[in-house]
Every structure is written in C-alpha cells, then in structure tokens.
Amino acid sequence: MKPDANQLRQGLEDAQSAIEIDTAAIVGWELQKAKDLFGLSGWLVRCVSADGKERFVTQDVMPTRINVETVGGVITKVRSIG
C-alpha cells in the first residue's frame, strides 16, 4: 500500500526533526564549498536563486537537501530543507 500525501509529509517532518544540522552556519560560504562538504555526509545543497534570479527546480522533496540563495556564488540565505 502506497503512503498518501499526509503520511509522506509527516515522514518528512519526522526525518527533518531527527536530523541535527545548523543550516544557518553555511550562510557566507561559497556554494561549491557547501556542496562538497555537505556531500560527504550525504546532503545535497541546491541553489534555488542566483543573483536575484529564481532558478527552475523540481518540486520533489528530499529530507537531506538544503535549498539556498546565492549572490556571486556565495550563500546568502538558506531557504528550506527538502
């Protein structure tokens, strides 16, 4: 039996609350540095806005993906996890 949308959403919330990560700490990092370092732990860092321009991104949810905004290749904001 496939889980419904509410079960998937709850699973994501449970996974996020179980993961201890200080996403604010990467503000000011170069995007590539964040991708490299977080990638070692199985995390994906995705740029969703670069230099004020929104990027086309998929709407799927991954509990180990950090969505960030950048200016000049430097992370200026962590928008969300997922």
Secondary structure, DSSP 8 states (H G I E B T S, - for coil): ----HHHHHHHHHHHHHH----GGGGTTSBHHHHHHHHHTTT-EEEEEEETTEE--------TTEEEEEEETTEEEEEEEE-
